[in-house]
Every structure is written in C-alpha cells, then in structure tokens.
C-alpha cells in the first residue's frame, strides 16, 4: 500500500511540478510556430520532438499540464463548495422535504453526463476552458453531495451527536463542528479521485473542441490534432497520451493510498 501511495504521490508531484515550472519557464514558446521544424523526432534540441506546426511538444505538455490541472482543480472546488453543504443539509434533514429535493436534484444532474452539460453550455456561451470548468464542476456537485450525505448520516446516529443536541447545539453548528471534521477523510479521498476524473474530462472535452481553445495548449487537443499523423510521427500522439495516462494513474493511486491511510477500518487490518 505504501508503494502505491508513494508512486501516486511521485506522479502527481511530477505533473504539478511541470505545471508550476511552466509558469516561469518552458524550453520553447509553446505557441511559437516553426514550419521548417515540423514533425521532428525527439532530439537534444527538442526533447520530445515537434508537432505538425513545428511547436515544441515538451513545452506544450508543460503548458498543457497547467491548463488541465487548473481546470480540474477549480471544477473540484466548485463540486466541493456546493456539494458538501448540500449533502450536510440533506443529512441533517434526513427523510424530510429538503433531503428529498437535494437527492432528486442530484439524480437530475447525474442524468446528464459532463459532455452533454458541456454541449449545452457551449451552445449558449461558446467553447472555452471556463465552460469546461462549469460543466465538470456542475457534474461534481452531486458526487460530493452524495459522499457528504452518506458519511454524515452514519455520524448523526452516534452518541456524541446526541450529546451535542442535548447541549443545545443546532443542526448547522453540529454539522460544522462535529460532522464535517469526521467525514473530512472521505472528502479528501473523493476529491483526489474527482481531480483525476476532472483531468480526464478536460482532455476529453478539449479533444472534441469544447475545452480550452487555441493558442492555449491542452493535452486533449494535442491528441485530436495528432490522430491523423500517428503512422507518420507517432511521438506526436504518444507523449500527450502518456501525460494523461500517467497523471490520472498517479492521482488514482494517490486516492487509493490516502483511503488506506485515512480510513481507520482499513488501517486496522493486519
């Protein structure tokens, strides 16, 4: 378990480091075109080669990491910011009208995958990274609402919650002071998983043209542009594909490792 946690952490930090460094430095300008240098294989000059416009793939991957991570991170923040309070509210009003409205609203959002939501938003506002964030973030809301509600319901039945009620604390104060700290581990693990899914969703939306628009680099759009050149210059598709796979794989390993470390039931196993 420790190996998976450490490997996941290493892969995740590598992606974060690439995104952070790209804010200050990239080997080339990721948007600079050089037709004379197009489709060059990996070399000392261009570590991962160049694409069909002569752009440096390493520089584009670094800048693309920044785009993917930013979109996924903000989308997870939206999901947590709206979903967790809704889940806590539904748990506090379990069996009542509020609980029913929240859960049926979640079901309604779940009926529309993030790609469909993105298409609807794009039809009104046009394709952009912001709209990708909204689409992924809206889809994350019911996920966190369900996790928060499920975790909170198991806490509400415990004796120390009854003691807090006898002490005169209201549902909102109990949720903030007692419920939320006790389900934080669930939310952290789910946040890590949704972060990985957000990166995958951003790549998928960019692949179909609904995410970040040129000249902003995106791993998904790099794959879309490379699909007709796989036999001619396979490195153009291999490297962005590996970036997506390794980052998502690392975040999933990190999520599994954190679950094993934070869940007392799993931690107690021999």
N, C-alpha and C positions, 0 to 999 in steps of 0.2 A: 504493500500500500504506500509506503514511504517513497518507493521508486517512482510510482505513477504520479504522486504529488510533486516530487522534485522535477520530474520530466515535464509535467504540465506547467509548473512554475517557470522552468527554464524557457520553454517555447513561448509562453505568454510574455515573459520579460523581453525576449528577443523581438517580438512584434512591437511591444511598447517602446523599446529602445530605438528600433528603426523609425517608428513614427515620431518620437521625440527628437532624434538627430536630424530628421528631415526638415524640422522647423528652422534649423540653423545651417545645415549643410547637406548637399547631395553631390555625387560625383559629377553630374552634369545638370543643366536645367531640364527638368522632366518634360517641359513643354517645348523645348527647342527642337526644331526640325532640321534634319540634315540628310537630304535625299541621297547624296553621294555615299553616305554611311549606312544605307538601309540594309536590313536583314544580315548584318554582320554577326558571325558566331561569337560565343564568349572568348574574350582575349584579355590581354593585360590592359588595353585601352578601355575596353568595355567589358566589365567583369561578367555580365550575364548576356552580352550581345546587344543588338539593337532591333527595333521593330521595323515595319514596312515604311515608316516615315523617318527612319534614322534616329529615333529617340532612344536614349539610353534606358534599357529595361531595369537595371538596378535602381536608377534614380526614380523611375516611375513606380517601382514596387515600394520604395521607401515613402514616397508621397502618397501612394495608394493606401498604405497602411494607416497613414494619418486620417485619410478620408473614412476608411472602413471603421476604424476604432472610434472616431468621433461620432459617426452616425449611430453605431451600436450602443455606445456609452450614453448618449443623450436619449436614445429610444428606451433603454433600460431605466434611465432616470424618470422618464415620463411614466413608464409602466409601474415603477415603484411608488412614485409620488401620488398617483391617483389610485392604483390598485390596492395598495396596502391599507390606506384609510377606509376604502370601501369594504375590504374584507373584514377589518376590525369592527366596522359599523354593523355589517351583516351578522357577525358572530355575537355581538352584544345584543342584537335584536333577533336572535335565533328563533325561527318559527313564526315571526311576525311579518307584517307587510313590507317593512324595509328590507328584510332578508330576502323575501321573495322577489322584490323588484330588482335588487342588486344581482341576484343569481340569474334571473331571466334576462337581464341586460347583458350579463356575461355570455349567456348562451347565444344571444343575438349577435354579438361581436364574433364569437367563435364560428358562427355560420359563414362568415366572410373571411377567407384567408388573407394574409397580408398583401399578397399580389393583387387580389381583387380590390382591396381597400386602396392600394396604390393606384390602380387604374381609375377608380372613381375620383380620387383626389387629383390625379393628373388631368383628367378630363375637364376639371374645373379650373385648376391653378397652373397646369403645365408641369412637365417633368423637371425635377431638381432634387438635390440632396436633402433640402428641407422637407419636401413632400415625402421622400423615402423615410425620413425620421418620423414624421407624423404617422405614416402607415404602419411602420414597425412598432412605434410607441403605442398606438391605439390597440394593436393586437396583443401587446404585452400587459395591458391593464387587466383583462380578465384572468390572465395567468397568475399574476401576483395577488389578485383579489381572492382567487380560489385557494392559493397556498396560505395566505394570511388567515382566511376564514377557517380552513381546516385545522391549522395549527392553533388558532385562538380557541376554537371550540373545545379542544382537548384540555386547554388550560383553565377554561371557565368552570370546569367541574371540580377543580382541586380545592382543598380546604383553605389554603391561604387566600384564595379569591373570596370565599365566603367570609373570611375574617375581615377582609378589606371592605366588603359590603356592610358588614355589621358596624365597622368603624365609621360608616357614613360616606364613603367614597362613591362617587358616581361612576357610571359606565365609561365615560370618556377618560376620567382620571385613572381608573383601573386599567383600561386598555393601554394608556400611555406609560404608566409606571410599572405595571406588572405583566401584562400580556405581551407587549412589543419586545421587551428585553428577552423574554423566554422563547420567542419564535425568531429571534434575530438570526440564529444559525440556519434555520430553514430559508430565510430570505436571502442570506448571503450565498448559499449554495445555489438557490434558484436564480439569483442574479447572475452568477457566473455562467450557468447554463444558458440563460437568455442572452447574455453577452455574446456567446459563441454563435447562437442562432441568429442574433442580430447581424453579425458579420457575414454569415452565410446568406441571410435575406438581403442585405445591402448588395452583395455580389450578384445575387440573382436579379434584383431589380435593375441594377446597372447593366447587366447582361442583356436585358430586354429593352433597355433605353429609358427606364423610368427612374433611375437614380441620378448620381452626380453627372453633370453634363460637361463636355469638353470646354476648356482645356484642363479641367480638374481631373487628375489621374484617379482611376478606380480599377481595382482588381477584376471586377466583373466585366467592365467594358474592355479591358485588355484581352480577356478571354474571347469576348464577342468579336473583336477585331482580328484575333489570331486564328479563328476557326477555319478560315479559307486557306491558311498558309501552314497547316500542320505538317503536311508532307514536304513542303519546300523549306521551311525553317521551323522545326519542331520546338526549338528553345523559346520561341515567342509565346507559345501556349503553355509549355511545361512549367516555366518559372512562376507565372501568376497562379496557375493551378496549384502548385506546391505551396505557395504562400497561403492560399485559402485553406488547403487541407491541413497544413501543419499548425496554423493558428487556431482553427476550430478544434483540431485534435488536442492541442495543448490546453485549451480552455475547458474541454470536456474532461480531460484527465485532472485538471486542477479542481473542477467542480466535484468530481468523484472523490478526490483526495481530501478536500475540505469537508465533504459529507462524512467521510470515515473518521476524520479528526474531531469534528464538532458534534456529531451525534453520539450521545453517551451510550446508547444501546449498542451501536457498532463498536465503539471504543472499548466496551467492556468484554468483547469477545476475545477468547484466547488466541 
